[in-house]
Amino acid sequence: MDFDRLLALLTTGMFACDMDSRLQAVIDVLLTNKSFNVKTISIYTRVSEEDIENFLVDSNSVSVETKYKLAVPVLFLHYICK
């Protein structure tokens, strides 16, 4: 990636969508591109499968604590699967 694109991503791209949408997108990438399933993500995050499915449908349906419990391991999984 050239410097101009990286700079654009870091300045405007980071704020183009809210944090919940970004987390939903990362989970979706793990589910579709990396062959994870909801059960596997549930095991790694210690969040129930039902809460993960509810979050994917409506991010406001789970608590902030649940979102945090999802975000940290999911982003780590995404990082190591690159």
Rosetta blueprint (number, residue, H / E / L):
1 M L
2 D L
3 F H
4 D H
5 R H
6 L H
7 L H
8 A H
9 L H
10 L H
11 T H
12 T L
13 G H
14 M H
15 F H
16 A L
17 C L
18 D L
19 M H
20 D H
21 S H
22 R H
23 L H
24 Q H
25 A H
26 V H
27 I H
28 D H
29 V H
30 L H
31 L H
32 T H
33 N L
34 K L
35 S L
36 F L
37 N L
38 V H
39 K H
40 T H
41 I H
42 S H
43 I H
44 Y H
45 T H
46 R L
47 V L
48 S L
49 E H
50 E H
51 D H
52 I H
53 E H
54 N H
55 F H
56 L H
57 V H
58 D L
59 S H
60 N H
61 S H
62 V L
63 S L
64 V H
65 E H
66 T H
67 K H
68 Y H
69 K H
70 L H
71 A H
72 V H
73 P H
74 V H
75 L H
76 F H
77 L H
78 H H
79 Y H
80 I H
81 C L
82 K L
